[in-house]
Amino acid sequence: MSPVRESVAGATRQCPHCRTTILESAVRCPKCQHHLRFDSGAAARALRTFAPLRVEGTLRHAEGGEGWEYSVLLTIRNERGEEVARQVMGVGALAAGDERTFSLTVEVYKPEGRPTVSPR
């Protein structure tokens, strides 16, 4: 019998270090990067299957002028366009000459023992 519990795909729990909601199957917290589980099969389960979405952009404030404020908002919608989740990820300000780079990556993990389904 395996000491690792089988979990339902998409089941969540809280990271004991940073209290972020993470996947129950996670071996490492995607936010704080702390290891959550040490067992022989952990490394294999921790590998992402693919990253179907990766976006990066840079916001630069023009030289001179007043400061800008910004909010980073993440919205997730289902196949019917209904909002599933909406969260402000961060806020801040840019003074003249300042720059911020924002990255968004969606990582998909293959549940152990199930075949990989390729993205549409």
VENLIN-V360173 format. One record per residue. N is the residue number from 1. PHI is phi as a letter, one per 30 degrees, with the letter a starting at -180 (* if undefined). D_LAST is the distance of its C-alpha to the last C-alpha in Angstrom with 2 decimals. Layout:
BEGIN
n=N phi=PHI d_last=D_LAST
n=N phi=PHI d_last=D_LAST
END
This chain:
BEGIN
n=1 phi=* d_last=35.94
n=2 phi=d d_last=33.48
n=3 phi=d d_last=34.64
n=4 phi=c d_last=31.07
n=5 phi=d d_last=30.00
n=6 phi=d d_last=26.83
n=7 phi=c d_last=24.92
n=8 phi=d d_last=22.47
n=9 phi=e d_last=18.94
n=10 phi=j d_last=19.18
n=11 phi=d d_last=22.99
n=12 phi=b d_last=24.75
n=13 phi=a d_last=28.17
n=14 phi=c d_last=30.20
n=15 phi=d d_last=30.80
n=16 phi=d d_last=34.55
n=17 phi=c d_last=35.09
n=18 phi=c d_last=33.51
n=19 phi=i d_last=32.69
n=20 phi=d d_last=29.08
n=21 phi=d d_last=26.74
n=22 phi=b d_last=24.56
n=23 phi=d d_last=22.60
n=24 phi=d d_last=25.16
n=25 phi=d d_last=23.75
n=26 phi=d d_last=24.26
n=27 phi=c d_last=26.86
n=28 phi=b d_last=27.23
n=29 phi=d d_last=27.07
n=30 phi=d d_last=24.57
n=31 phi=d d_last=27.19
n=32 phi=c d_last=30.54
n=33 phi=i d_last=29.41
n=34 phi=d d_last=32.00
n=35 phi=d d_last=31.61
n=36 phi=c d_last=31.43
n=37 phi=a d_last=31.87
n=38 phi=b d_last=33.57
n=39 phi=a d_last=33.16
n=40 phi=d d_last=32.59
n=41 phi=c d_last=28.89
n=42 phi=d d_last=28.05
n=43 phi=d d_last=27.02
n=44 phi=d d_last=24.43
n=45 phi=d d_last=22.94
n=46 phi=d d_last=23.00
n=47 phi=d d_last=20.66
n=48 phi=d d_last=17.20
n=49 phi=d d_last=14.46
n=50 phi=a d_last=12.41
n=51 phi=b d_last=12.52
n=52 phi=d d_last=9.33
n=53 phi=b d_last=11.84
n=54 phi=b d_last=15.41
n=55 phi=b d_last=17.80
n=56 phi=b d_last=21.55
n=57 phi=b d_last=24.31
n=58 phi=b d_last=28.09
n=59 phi=c d_last=30.54
n=60 phi=c d_last=34.03
n=61 phi=d d_last=37.10
n=62 phi=d d_last=39.35
n=63 phi=d d_last=42.78
n=64 phi=i d_last=45.21
n=65 phi=i d_last=44.78
n=66 phi=d d_last=44.13
n=67 phi=d d_last=41.61
n=68 phi=c d_last=38.13
n=69 phi=c d_last=36.56
n=70 phi=b d_last=32.85
n=71 phi=b d_last=30.59
n=72 phi=c d_last=27.16
n=73 phi=c d_last=25.21
n=74 phi=c d_last=21.86
n=75 phi=b d_last=20.33
n=76 phi=c d_last=17.40
n=77 phi=b d_last=16.31
n=78 phi=d d_last=14.60
n=79 phi=d d_last=12.58
n=80 phi=c d_last=16.07
n=81 phi=i d_last=16.94
n=82 phi=d d_last=19.52
n=83 phi=d d_last=20.58
n=84 phi=c d_last=20.10
n=85 phi=a d_last=21.82
n=86 phi=b d_last=23.80
n=87 phi=b d_last=25.79
n=88 phi=d d_last=28.02
n=89 phi=d d_last=27.32
n=90 phi=l d_last=30.41
n=91 phi=b d_last=33.04
n=92 phi=a d_last=35.44
n=93 phi=b d_last=37.54
n=94 phi=b d_last=37.85
n=95 phi=c d_last=41.31
n=96 phi=e d_last=42.11
n=97 phi=i d_last=40.74
n=98 phi=d d_last=38.31
n=99 phi=b d_last=34.68
n=100 phi=b d_last=31.73
n=101 phi=c d_last=28.34
n=102 phi=c d_last=25.42
n=103 phi=b d_last=22.30
n=104 phi=b d_last=19.22
n=105 phi=b d_last=16.94
n=106 phi=c d_last=14.41
n=107 phi=c d_last=14.80
n=108 phi=c d_last=13.05
n=109 phi=c d_last=15.48
n=110 phi=d d_last=15.39
n=111 phi=e d_last=18.06
n=112 phi=e d_last=20.95
n=113 phi=i d_last=21.25
n=114 phi=c d_last=17.81
n=115 phi=d d_last=15.37
n=116 phi=d d_last=12.41
n=117 phi=c d_last=9.02
n=118 phi=d d_last=6.57
n=119 phi=d d_last=3.79
n=120 phi=d d_last=0.00
END
